[in-house]
């Protein structure tokens, strides 16, 4: 069965960086992309960006350009999302989701809480 | 950027009642519209894709309709487990996407 398992919760200080992992299993990793979506406390869903697991192509939300980097390691079927220069409003649960061409996000990770606080 | 506006923000209904949720796009998204259900502390769950197709394992009481800019998610008879927040998502400019602000379906 398809599973996306994310790394554990993180607490970071403002200005620091965080790197969240998302390990995929149960499907051919390079046949799909991975989208990252975040959700601030009590708020809605915000799309952060996408990476192709096939060739590493990326597409980032404009508001995060320059602060976010998404990568994959095909040898371990793992996707990574790094966010730099963290601010308090980056406090959120971060989700990875499987992503096919124009297809919906049919499988999601369990979420990773990132707390930014001094 | 395509903006999705969901209404109402909150829907107060009783079990057994019919729920009708709306999602309006700022420009046409064709049929690249999906609906998700989210319960507290859980990841979103795909309900409907391509505007009207139920995802695997989704009960028949959930249905989607619409195309272009106006979409509707209908729950024909609310079950206790259906009280949750529902989000629409457009994929017409894949790989980018946007989500609506959500509709909370609460017990009256």
Interface residues (C-beta under 8 A of the other chain):
Chain A: X33 X35 X37 X44 X45 X46 X47 X50 X59 X61 X62 X95 X97 X99 X101 X102 X103 X104 X105 X106 X108 X109 X110 X111
Chain B: X1 X32 X34 X36 X38 X43 X44 X45 X46 X49 X50 X55 X87 X89 X91 X94 X95 X96 X97 X98 X99 X100 X101 X102
